[in-house]
Amino acid sequence: MAAIDLDLNIDPVMPSRKDFRIGCIGSGMIMRDCHLVAYRDAGFNPVAIASRTFENAQAAAELRGIPKVHRSWEALVEDPDIEILDIALPPDRQLDVVRLAAKQPHIKGILCQKPLAMNSAEAREIVRLCEEAGIKIAVNSNMRYDQSIRGLKTVLERGYLGEPVLATIEMRAIPHWQEFLRKYDRIEILNMGIHHIDTFRYLFGDPEKITAVTRRDPRTAFKHIDGISQYTFQYANELMATSLDDVWAWPGEGTEKDIYIKWRVVGTDGLAQGYIGWPYPERTPSTLEFTTRQAPNEWFRPTWDKVWFPDAFQGTMGQLLRAVESDAEPEIGGRDNLKTMAAVDACYLSIAEGRTVAFSEVAGSI
């Protein structure tokens, strides 16, 4: 019987230097209660904040101990004291921020939100601007830093499951669509499903083919293509990775809620499964359990007290700071993220044309 190591490398590797001066753009829940909390816990150094509303930025600064508040995001970007930009604005605003940042010699790295942009053309422009300016660019694909997903990655790399055969993600959720999305008709796959798409790429690499289907969400009144979505990645070794993104998880008053995100991977030598945890209304860590022929007839259930939100944000910023200090490509670099955007494009092309799309059709220009 093989010894099973339950140290699954769930923690991100931290930079040697933690005092890079971070300028934060945005003061909503993601910045105020996730980014800034995670940075404080990790010992990072946010020194300034700006937002679309000065009063909101000031309130976040007072709550989280940020010493400087700028009147505009432009002023923050142009502040020569800032080394790292942390953007938490809607993704349709990110290109404007990057355009200005690329002209600033003091900016060394930028952490963008996911999606990197509302379309692949703008995403490619963001990457081009940063590469030409010598700025490290990373994307906040934070599901890669969920503790159960990182543990699963280690389980796969150690061969406990053998060759993966089938991977699934099942999301039952009630989204609160951001106001800016009303201008667009692509909502679920681009803004929620992209977490699962990027996770499949993190775990298994790029697929050969993608098939997607969708229907509108009856709860969402504005025009949209994708509400309830299902998409399947097919790989050269016949692995299938599929996600069902159900935003109709609660029909409304008079019925009980059943909200969760569950993942499962079955291989030739074992299976692993788990749930993604959430900090509200109480701190609930993600879970992972696996069984393997290498240690027959036993379940292994490692535990931890960290939670996807906000703890994963230590990893997304940490990997950017490590890239800056070592002059390397970030783990979730902008160039790599273009392939995640291409996979999103493949889903929408599959929906529009009712067919399976070869990944090469959409990834050829990257």
C-alpha positions in Angstrom: 0.0 0.0 0.0 1.4 3.4 -1.0 1.6 6.2 1.6 -0.8 9.0 0.8 0.5 12.5 1.5 -2.3 14.8 2.6 -0.1 17.9 2.4 -1.7 19.0 -0.9 0.0 22.4 -1.4 -3.1 24.4 -1.0 -1.2 27.5 0.0 0.2 29.9 -2.7 3.9 30.6 -2.8 4.5 34.0 -1.3 6.9 36.6 -2.7 10.1 37.3 -0.8 9.3 41.0 -1.0 5.9 42.0 0.4 6.3 45.7 0.6 5.6 46.6 -3.1 3.4 49.7 -3.0 0.0 48.7 -4.2 -2.6 51.2 -5.6 -6.2 49.9 -5.4 -8.8 51.0 -7.9 -12.4 50.2 -6.8 -14.1 50.2 -3.4 -16.9 47.7 -3.7 -17.3 44.4 -1.9 -14.6 42.6 -3.8 -12.0 45.2 -3.1 -13.2 46.2 0.4 -13.9 42.8 1.8 -11.8 40.4 -0.3 -8.7 42.0 -1.7 -7.9 44.3 1.2 -8.6 41.7 3.9 -6.4 39.1 2.1 -3.6 41.6 1.6 -3.7 42.6 5.3 -3.5 38.9 6.3 -0.6 38.2 3.8 1.4 41.3 4.9 1.1 43.1 1.5 1.3 46.8 1.3 -1.7 48.7 -0.2 -0.9 52.4 0.1 -3.6 54.1 -1.9 -7.1 53.7 -3.2 -9.5 55.4 -5.6 -13.0 54.7 -6.9 -15.7 56.0 -9.1 -17.1 57.7 -5.9 -14.6 59.4 -3.7 -16.7 58.9 -0.5 -16.8 55.2 -1.1 -13.0 55.1 -1.5 -12.6 57.1 1.6 -14.9 54.8 3.6 -12.9 51.7 2.4 -9.6 53.4 3.2 -10.8 54.2 6.8 -12.1 50.6 7.3 -9.0 48.9 6.0 -6.3 51.3 7.0 -5.3 52.6 3.6 -3.2 55.9 4.1 -4.0 57.7 0.8 -7.2 58.3 -1.1 -7.2 59.8 -4.6 -10.0 61.8 -6.1 -9.9 59.7 -9.3 -8.4 56.5 -10.6 -6.4 58.5 -13.1 -4.7 60.4 -10.3 -3.9 57.1 -8.6 -2.4 55.6 -11.8 -0.2 58.7 -12.2 1.0 58.7 -8.6 4.7 58.0 -8.8 4.6 56.2 -5.5 2.5 53.3 -6.9 4.4 50.2 -8.1 1.5 47.7 -8.5 -2.0 48.4 -9.7 -4.9 46.3 -8.4 -8.0 46.9 -10.6 -11.5 46.1 -9.2 -13.6 48.0 -11.7 -16.1 46.4 -14.1 -14.2 44.6 -16.8 -15.5 46.9 -19.6 -13.4 49.7 -17.9 -10.1 47.9 -17.6 -8.7 48.8 -21.0 -9.0 52.5 -20.2 -7.0 52.0 -17.0 -4.4 49.9 -18.7 -3.9 52.4 -21.5 -3.0 55.1 -19.0 -1.0 52.8 -16.8 1.2 51.6 -19.8 2.4 55.2 -20.1 3.7 55.3 -16.5 7.3 54.3 -15.9 6.6 53.6 -12.2 4.1 50.9 -12.8 5.7 47.4 -12.6 2.7 45.1 -12.4 -1.1 45.1 -12.9 -3.7 42.7 -11.5 -6.8 42.8 -13.7 -10.2 41.4 -12.9 -11.7 38.5 -14.7 -12.9 38.6 -17.4 -9.9 40.5 -18.7 -12.3 42.4 -21.0 -15.8 42.0 -22.4 -14.3 40.6 -25.7 -11.1 39.0 -26.9 -10.1 41.9 -29.0 -9.9 44.2 -26.0 -8.2 41.5 -24.0 -5.5 41.2 -26.6 -5.0 44.9 -26.6 -4.6 44.9 -22.8 -1.9 42.2 -23.1 -0.2 44.0 -25.9 0.0 47.3 -24.1 1.5 45.7 -21.0 4.0 43.6 -22.8 5.2 46.6 -24.9 5.5 48.6 -21.7 7.4 45.9 -19.8 4.6 45.6 -17.2 3.8 42.3 -15.7 0.1 41.6 -16.1 -1.9 39.0 -14.2 -5.7 38.1 -14.1 -7.7 37.6 -10.9 -8.9 34.1 -11.9 -9.2 33.4 -8.2 -10.8 29.9 -8.4 -7.3 28.6 -9.2 -6.5 29.6 -5.7 -9.5 28.0 -4.0 -8.0 25.6 -1.5 -9.9 22.5 -2.8 -9.0 23.2 -6.4 -5.3 23.6 -5.5 -5.6 20.4 -3.6 -7.2 18.6 -6.5 -4.4 19.8 -8.8 -1.8 18.2 -6.4 -3.9 15.0 -6.3 -3.9 14.9 -10.1 -0.2 15.6 -10.4 0.7 12.8 -7.9 -1.3 10.3 -10.0 -3.7 9.3 -7.2 -6.6 9.3 -9.7 -4.7 7.7 -12.6 -5.7 9.1 -16.0 -8.7 11.5 -15.7 -11.8 10.2 -17.5 -14.6 12.6 -16.5 -14.6 16.0 -14.7 -17.7 17.9 -13.7 -18.6 21.2 -12.1 -22.2 21.7 -11.0 -23.1 25.2 -9.9 -26.5 26.1 -8.4 -26.5 29.8 -7.7 -28.6 33.0 -7.7 -26.5 35.7 -9.4 -27.0 39.4 -8.8 -26.0 40.7 -12.2 -24.0 43.9 -12.1 -25.6 46.9 -13.7 -23.0 47.3 -16.4 -23.9 43.9 -17.9 -27.2 45.3 -19.1 -25.3 46.8 -22.0 -24.2 43.4 -23.1 -25.9 40.2 -24.1 -23.2 37.8 -22.9 -23.6 37.3 -19.1 -23.3 33.9 -17.5 -20.4 32.2 -19.4 -18.3 35.4 -19.6 -18.8 36.5 -16.1 -19.5 33.4 -14.0 -18.7 30.3 -16.1 -15.3 31.8 -16.9 -14.2 30.7 -13.4 -15.0 27.1 -14.3 -13.5 27.4 -17.8 -10.3 28.7 -16.4 -10.2 26.0 -13.8 -10.6 23.3 -16.4 -7.6 24.8 -18.2 -5.6 25.0 -15.0 -6.3 21.4 -14.1 -6.2 19.8 -17.6 -4.8 22.2 -20.1 -6.3 23.3 -23.4 -9.1 21.2 -24.9 -9.4 20.0 -28.5 -13.1 20.7 -28.8 -15.8 22.7 -27.0 -19.6 22.3 -27.1 -22.0 24.6 -25.4 -25.8 25.0 -25.0 -27.8 27.5 -23.1 -31.2 29.0 -22.4 -32.3 32.3 -21.0 -32.8 32.8 -17.3 -36.4 33.6 -16.6 -35.4 35.8 -13.6 -33.2 38.1 -15.7 -35.3 40.7 -17.4 -32.8 42.3 -19.7 -31.8 40.8 -23.0 -29.2 38.1 -22.8 -27.9 35.0 -24.7 -26.9 32.8 -21.8 -28.6 32.4 -18.5 -28.5 28.6 -17.7 -25.5 27.2 -19.5 -23.8 23.8 -20.0 -20.4 23.4 -21.8 -18.2 20.5 -22.4 -14.4 20.4 -23.1 -13.1 17.3 -25.0 -9.4 16.5 -24.8 -7.0 14.5 -27.0 -7.0 11.7 -24.5 -10.8 11.5 -24.5 -11.2 13.3 -21.2 -14.5 15.1 -20.9 -14.8 18.1 -18.6 -18.3 19.6 -18.3 -19.9 22.3 -16.3 -23.6 22.9 -15.6 -24.1 26.6 -14.5 -27.7 26.8 -13.1 -28.8 30.3 -12.1 -32.4 29.1 -11.7 -31.5 27.4 -8.4 -34.2 29.1 -6.5 -37.6 29.8 -8.2 -38.6 32.3 -5.6 -40.7 32.7 -2.4 -42.5 29.6 -1.3 -39.6 27.2 -2.2 -36.5 26.3 -0.3 -33.0 27.3 -1.5 -30.4 24.7 -2.4 -27.2 26.6 -3.4 -23.8 25.1 -4.0 -20.9 24.5 -6.3 -19.7 20.9 -6.5 -16.9 19.5 -8.5 -15.9 15.9 -9.2 -13.1 14.1 -11.1 -13.1 10.4 -11.9 -10.0 8.7 -13.2 -8.8 5.2 -14.0 -7.4 4.7 -10.4 -9.7 6.8 -8.2 -12.1 9.7 -7.8 -12.0 13.1 -6.0 -14.9 15.4 -5.2 -15.6 18.5 -3.2 -17.6 21.6 -2.6 -16.5 25.2 -3.0 -16.9 27.0 0.3 -18.1 30.5 1.0 -17.6 33.1 3.8 -21.2 34.2 4.2 -23.2 33.9 6.3 -20.5 32.1 8.2 -16.9 31.1 7.2 -17.2 27.7 5.4 -14.0 26.2 3.9 -14.1 24.3 0.7 -14.0 20.5 0.9 -12.0 17.8 -0.8 -12.2 14.0 -0.5 -10.6 11.3 -2.6 -10.2 7.6 -2.9 -7.5 5.8 -4.8 -6.4 2.3 -5.6 -3.0 3.2 -4.2 -4.6 2.9 -0.7 -7.7 0.7 -1.3 -11.1 1.1 0.3 -10.4 4.3 2.1 -11.6 7.9 1.8 -9.0 10.7 2.4 -10.5 14.0 3.7 -7.9 16.7 4.4 -9.2 19.8 6.1 -8.2 23.4 6.5 -9.6 26.6 7.9 -9.0 28.9 4.9 -11.9 30.0 2.6 -12.1 30.7 -1.1 -13.2 34.3 -0.5 -11.2 36.2 0.8 -8.1 33.9 1.2 -7.7 33.1 -2.4 -6.9 36.7 -3.1 -3.5 36.3 -1.3 -2.6 34.0 -4.2 -3.7 36.1 -7.1 -1.8 39.1 -5.8 1.1 37.0 -4.5 1.8 35.4 -7.9 1.9 38.8 -9.5 4.4 40.2 -6.9 6.6 37.1 -7.3 6.6 37.6 -11.1 7.7 41.3 -10.6 10.4 40.4 -8.2 11.8 37.6 -10.3 11.1 39.1 -13.8 9.0 36.0 -14.7 5.6 35.4 -16.2 2.8 35.4 -13.6 1.1 32.0 -12.9 -2.1 33.6 -14.2 -0.5 35.8 -16.8 -2.4 37.9 -19.3 -1.0 36.0 -22.3 -2.2 32.7 -20.8 -5.6 34.2 -20.0 -6.2 35.0 -23.6 -6.7 31.2 -24.0 -9.4 31.3 -21.4 -11.0 34.1 -23.3 -10.7 32.1 -26.5 -12.5 29.2 -24.7 -15.3 31.6 -23.8 -15.5 32.6 -27.4 -15.7 29.0 -28.5 -18.7 28.5 -26.1 -20.6 31.4 -27.7 -19.7 30.3 -31.2 -21.0 26.8 -30.4 -24.2 28.3 -29.1 -24.7 30.6 -32.1 -24.0 27.9 -34.7 -25.3 24.8 -32.9 -22.1 22.8 -33.3 -18.9 21.6 -31.6 -16.1 24.1 -32.1 -12.4 23.1 -32.4 -10.3 25.1 -30.0 -7.9 25.9 -32.7 -10.6 27.9 -34.5 -10.6 30.5 -31.8 -7.1 30.2 -30.3 -5.2 30.6 -33.6 -4.6 34.3 -33.2 -3.1 34.2 -29.7 
